[in-house]
Amino acid sequence: MARRFDCSDLEQRTVGVMEAAAAVRRGELVVLPTDTVYGIGADAFTPAAVTALLDAKGRGREMPPPVLVGTVRAATALIDDLGPYGQDLIDAFWPGPLTLVCKANRALSWDLGETKGTVAVRMPLHPVALDLLKETGPMAVSSANRSGAPAATTAEEAQEQLGDSVEVYLDGGKTTDNTPSTILDLTTAVPRLLRRGAIPVEKLRGIIGYVATED
């Protein structure tokens, strides 16, 4: 039976984060608020948990989930190479709604799906998410909705879609902005925009100069 914790109450938030962290360590799924929309998360290093996450969403391995981290150090441990622009982007926009696609550390033993040797990583600007991530370490996190359905902006919306496939719901209230994160690919010589989102391209260009776009 899924449990939901009201994170506006300090005691419930403390207990909820601990219960969610314990669930993640057991290979179970949790829902957490982020600075964009609610996310459904699992331990990034437990392949069965990542598979359960994709199943809960109705999504295949061809769409691997991004990884959320609670610290920059945790992110750099996952990445083989930040390239010439990665650190400047992290300094400017993390924590925040910028997802960076980088070459993954080949020494890591994990299976996020068909990643082609890359990892999409982000540090969210949300206190509940950061509290949880600092307890769990890197988590595979995708938007908390069934594939093709609107992204959840409340814990209630997430629970309506995902039900008992999730062990713990951390309710941080309605998200203030449902614009998804901007996704930038750093695996090519020129940074390439994969998804327009909360951080405009102009701001990215203000930090690193040229960014390739589809249009």
DRENDO-1510 file (C-alpha; in Angstrom, 1 decimal, always signed):
<recs>
REC; n; res; u; v; w
REC; 1; MET; +0.0; +0.0; +0.0 .
REC; 2; ALA; +1.5; +3.3; -1.0 .
REC; 3; ARG; +2.2; +5.9; +1.7 .
REC; 4; ARG; +2.1; +9.7; +1.2 .
REC; 5; PHE; +3.9; +12.2; +3.4 .
REC; 6; ASP; +3.0; +15.9; +3.7 .
REC; 7; CYS; +6.4; +17.6; +3.4 .
REC; 8; SER; +4.9; +21.0; +4.5 .
REC; 9; ASP; +4.9; +19.4; +8.0 .
REC; 10; LEU; +8.5; +19.2; +9.3 .
REC; 11; GLU; +7.9; +16.0; +11.2 .
REC; 12; GLN; +6.2; +14.3; +8.2 .
REC; 13; ARG; +8.9; +15.6; +5.9 .
REC; 14; THR; +11.7; +14.1; +8.0 .
REC; 15; VAL; +10.0; +10.8; +8.4 .
REC; 16; GLY; +8.9; +10.8; +4.7 .
REC; 17; VAL; +12.5; +11.4; +3.4 .
REC; 18; MET; +13.8; +8.6; +5.6 .
REC; 19; GLU; +11.0; +6.2; +4.5 .
REC; 20; ALA; +11.6; +7.1; +0.9 .
REC; 21; ALA; +15.3; +6.6; +1.2 .
REC; 22; ALA; +14.7; +3.2; +2.8 .
REC; 23; ALA; +12.3; +2.3; +0.0 .
REC; 24; VAL; +14.9; +3.3; -2.7 .
REC; 25; ARG; +17.6; +1.1; -1.0 .
REC; 26; ARG; +15.1; -1.8; -1.1 .
REC; 27; GLY; +14.8; -1.3; -4.9 .
REC; 28; GLU; +11.3; +0.2; -4.7 .
REC; 29; LEU; +9.9; +3.3; -6.4 .
REC; 30; VAL; +9.2; +6.7; -4.9 .
REC; 31; VAL; +7.6; +9.9; -6.1 .
REC; 32; LEU; +9.3; +13.2; -5.2 .
REC; 33; PRO; +8.8; +16.9; -6.0 .
REC; 34; THR; +11.3; +18.7; -8.1 .
REC; 35; ASP; +11.8; +22.3; -9.4 .
REC; 36; THR; +10.0; +21.4; -12.6 .
REC; 37; VAL; +7.4; +18.6; -12.2 .
REC; 38; TYR; +7.0; +15.6; -9.9 .
REC; 39; GLY; +9.3; +12.7; -10.6 .
REC; 40; ILE; +9.2; +9.0; -10.1 .
REC; 41; GLY; +12.5; +7.7; -8.9 .
REC; 42; ALA; +14.5; +4.5; -8.3 .
REC; 43; ASP; +18.1; +3.6; -7.3 .
REC; 44; ALA; +20.1; +4.3; -10.4 .
REC; 45; PHE; +22.4; +1.3; -9.6 .
REC; 46; THR; +19.6; -1.3; -9.2 .
REC; 47; PRO; +18.7; -2.5; -12.7 .
REC; 48; ALA; +15.5; -4.2; -11.5 .
REC; 49; ALA; +14.3; -1.0; -9.9 .
REC; 50; VAL; +15.0; +1.0; -13.1 .
REC; 51; THR; +13.0; -1.6; -15.1 .
REC; 52; ALA; +10.2; -1.3; -12.6 .
REC; 53; LEU; +10.3; +2.5; -13.1 .
REC; 54; LEU; +10.0; +2.1; -16.9 .
REC; 55; ASP; +7.2; -0.4; -16.4 .
REC; 56; ALA; +5.3; +1.9; -14.1 .
REC; 57; LYS; +5.4; +4.6; -16.7 .
REC; 58; GLY; +4.6; +2.2; -19.6 .
REC; 59; ARG; +7.9; +3.1; -21.3 .
REC; 60; GLY; +10.5; +1.0; -23.0 .
REC; 61; ARG; +14.3; +0.7; -22.6 .
REC; 62; GLU; +14.8; +2.9; -25.7 .
REC; 63; MET; +13.9; +5.9; -23.5 .
REC; 64; PRO; +16.3; +5.6; -20.5 .
REC; 65; PRO; +15.5; +7.9; -17.5 .
REC; 66; PRO; +17.8; +10.8; -16.5 .
REC; 67; VAL; +19.7; +10.6; -13.3 .
REC; 68; LEU; +19.2; +13.2; -10.5 .
REC; 69; VAL; +22.0; +13.9; -8.0 .
REC; 70; GLY; +22.2; +15.8; -4.7 .
REC; 71; THR; +25.7; +17.2; -5.2 .
REC; 72; VAL; +28.0; +18.2; -8.0 .
REC; 73; ARG; +30.5; +15.6; -6.8 .
REC; 74; ALA; +28.0; +12.8; -7.2 .
REC; 75; ALA; +27.4; +14.0; -10.8 .
REC; 76; THR; +31.1; +14.1; -11.7 .
REC; 77; ALA; +31.5; +10.5; -10.5 .
REC; 78; LEU; +28.9; +9.4; -13.1 .
REC; 79; ILE; +30.5; +11.2; -16.0 .
REC; 80; ASP; +33.5; +10.2; -18.0 .
REC; 81; ASP; +34.1; +13.7; -19.4 .
REC; 82; LEU; +32.4; +17.0; -18.8 .
REC; 83; GLY; +34.1; +18.4; -21.9 .
REC; 84; PRO; +35.1; +22.1; -22.2 .
REC; 85; TYR; +31.7; +23.5; -21.3 .
REC; 86; GLY; +30.3; +21.3; -18.6 .
REC; 87; GLN; +31.8; +22.8; -15.5 .
REC; 88; ASP; +30.9; +26.4; -16.6 .
REC; 89; LEU; +27.2; +25.3; -17.2 .
REC; 90; ILE; +27.1; +23.5; -13.8 .
REC; 91; ASP; +28.5; +26.6; -12.1 .
REC; 92; ALA; +25.9; +28.8; -13.8 .
REC; 93; PHE; +22.7; +26.7; -13.6 .
REC; 94; TRP; +23.0; +24.0; -10.9 .
REC; 95; PRO; +21.1; +23.3; -8.9 .
REC; 96; GLY; +18.3; +24.1; -11.4 .
REC; 97; PRO; +16.4; +22.9; -14.5 .
REC; 98; LEU; +19.3; +22.1; -16.8 .
REC; 99; THR; +19.9; +18.4; -17.8 .
REC; 100; LEU; +23.4; +17.7; -19.2 .
REC; 101; VAL; +23.9; +14.6; -21.5 .
REC; 102; CYS; +27.5; +13.5; -21.1 .
REC; 103; LYS; +29.6; +10.4; -21.8 .
REC; 104; ALA; +29.0; +8.0; -18.8 .
REC; 105; ASN; +31.8; +6.7; -16.6 .
REC; 106; ARG; +32.5; +3.3; -18.2 .
REC; 107; ALA; +33.7; +1.8; -14.9 .
REC; 108; LEU; +30.1; +2.1; -13.4 .
REC; 109; SER; +28.0; -1.1; -13.1 .
REC; 110; TRP; +24.5; +0.0; -14.0 .
REC; 111; ASP; +21.8; -0.4; -16.6 .
REC; 112; LEU; +19.5; +2.6; -17.3 .
REC; 113; GLY; +18.4; +1.2; -20.7 .
REC; 114; GLU; +19.7; +1.9; -24.2 .
REC; 115; THR; +21.9; +4.9; -23.3 .
REC; 116; LYS; +24.6; +4.4; -26.0 .
REC; 117; GLY; +27.2; +5.1; -23.3 .
REC; 118; THR; +25.8; +8.4; -22.2 .
REC; 119; VAL; +24.0; +9.7; -19.1 .
REC; 120; ALA; +21.6; +12.6; -18.7 .
REC; 121; VAL; +22.3; +14.1; -15.3 .
REC; 122; ARG; +20.7; +17.0; -13.3 .
REC; 123; MET; +20.8; +18.5; -9.8 .
REC; 124; PRO; +17.3; +19.8; -9.0 .
REC; 125; LEU; +16.6; +23.0; -7.1 .
REC; 126; HIS; +14.1; +21.6; -4.6 .
REC; 127; PRO; +14.9; +21.1; -0.9 .
REC; 128; VAL; +12.9; +17.9; -0.5 .
REC; 129; ALA; +14.5; +16.3; -3.6 .
REC; 130; LEU; +18.0; +17.4; -2.4 .
REC; 131; ASP; +17.3; +16.0; +1.1 .
REC; 132; LEU; +16.4; +12.6; -0.5 .
REC; 133; LEU; +19.2; +12.5; -3.0 .
REC; 134; LYS; +21.8; +13.2; -0.3 .
REC; 135; GLU; +20.4; +10.1; +1.5 .
REC; 136; THR; +20.2; +7.8; -1.5 .
REC; 137; GLY; +22.9; +8.9; -3.9 .
REC; 138; PRO; +22.1; +9.1; -7.6 .
REC; 139; MET; +18.6; +8.2; -8.6 .
REC; 140; ALA; +17.0; +7.4; -12.0 .
REC; 141; VAL; +14.1; +9.9; -12.1 .
REC; 142; SER; +11.5; +10.4; -14.8 .
REC; 143; SER; +8.4; +12.6; -14.8 .
REC; 144; ALA; +5.7; +11.0; -12.5 .
REC; 145; ASN; +3.1; +10.1; -15.1 .
REC; 146; ARG; +2.1; +7.3; -17.4 .
REC; 147; SER; +3.8; +7.7; -20.8 .
REC; 148; GLY; +1.8; +10.0; -23.0 .
REC; 149; ALA; -0.2; +11.5; -20.1 .
REC; 150; PRO; +0.4; +15.0; -18.7 .
REC; 151; ALA; +3.3; +15.4; -16.2 .
REC; 152; ALA; +2.1; +15.5; -12.6 .
REC; 153; THR; +2.3; +18.9; -10.8 .
REC; 154; THR; +1.0; +17.5; -7.5 .
REC; 155; ALA; +1.5; +14.3; -5.5 .
REC; 156; GLU; -2.2; +13.6; -5.9 .
REC; 157; GLU; -1.9; +13.7; -9.7 .
REC; 158; ALA; +1.1; +11.4; -9.6 .
REC; 159; GLN; -0.8; +8.9; -7.3 .
REC; 160; GLU; -3.8; +8.9; -9.6 .
REC; 161; GLN; -1.6; +7.8; -12.5 .
REC; 162; LEU; +0.9; +5.5; -10.7 .
REC; 163; GLY; -1.0; +4.1; -7.8 .
REC; 164; ASP; +0.5; +1.3; -5.8 .
REC; 165; SER; +3.4; +0.8; -8.2 .
REC; 166; VAL; +5.1; +3.5; -6.0 .
REC; 167; GLU; +5.9; +2.8; -2.3 .
REC; 168; VAL; +6.3; +6.3; -1.0 .
REC; 169; TYR; +4.9; +9.7; -2.2 .
REC; 170; LEU; +6.6; +12.8; -0.9 .
REC; 171; ASP; +4.0; +15.6; -1.2 .
REC; 172; GLY; +5.7; +19.0; -1.6 .
REC; 173; GLY; +2.6; +20.8; -2.7 .
REC; 174; LYS; +1.9; +22.0; -6.3 .
REC; 175; THR; +5.0; +22.6; -8.3 .
REC; 176; THR; +5.6; +26.3; -9.1 .
REC; 177; ASP; +6.6; +25.7; -12.7 .
REC; 178; ASN; +5.6; +22.8; -14.9 .
REC; 179; THR; +8.1; +23.7; -17.7 .
REC; 180; PRO; +10.5; +20.7; -18.1 .
REC; 181; SER; +14.2; +21.1; -17.8 .
REC; 182; THR; +16.3; +22.2; -20.7 .
REC; 183; ILE; +18.3; +19.2; -22.1 .
REC; 184; LEU; +21.8; +19.9; -23.6 .
REC; 185; ASP; +24.0; +17.3; -25.2 .
REC; 186; LEU; +27.7; +17.7; -24.4 .
REC; 187; THR; +28.9; +14.5; -26.1 .
REC; 188; THR; +29.5; +16.3; -29.4 .
REC; 189; ALA; +32.1; +18.9; -30.3 .
REC; 190; VAL; +29.5; +21.6; -30.3 .
REC; 191; PRO; +26.9; +21.6; -27.5 .
REC; 192; ARG; +23.5; +20.6; -29.0 .
REC; 193; LEU; +20.1; +21.4; -27.7 .
REC; 194; LEU; +17.9; +18.3; -27.3 .
REC; 195; ARG; +14.9; +19.9; -25.6 .
REC; 196; ARG; +13.8; +23.5; -25.0 .
REC; 197; GLY; +12.8; +24.0; -21.4 .
REC; 198; ALA; +13.0; +26.2; -18.4 .
REC; 199; ILE; +16.4; +27.7; -19.2 .
REC; 200; PRO; +16.3; +29.6; -22.5 .
REC; 201; VAL; +18.9; +29.0; -25.2 .
REC; 202; GLU; +20.0; +32.6; -25.0 .
REC; 203; LYS; +21.1; +32.1; -21.4 .
REC; 204; LEU; +23.1; +29.0; -22.3 .
REC; 205; ARG; +24.8; +31.0; -25.1 .
REC; 206; GLY; +25.6; +33.7; -22.6 .
REC; 207; ILE; +27.7; +31.2; -20.8 .
REC; 208; ILE; +29.3; +29.0; -23.5 .
REC; 209; GLY; +28.8; +30.9; -26.8 .
REC; 210; TYR; +27.4; +28.7; -29.6 .
REC; 211; VAL; +24.7; +26.1; -29.0 .
REC; 212; ALA; +23.4; +24.1; -32.0 .
REC; 213; THR; +19.6; +23.9; -32.3 .
REC; 214; GLU; +17.3; +22.0; -34.7 .
REC; 215; ASP; +15.7; +25.3; -35.9 .
</recs>
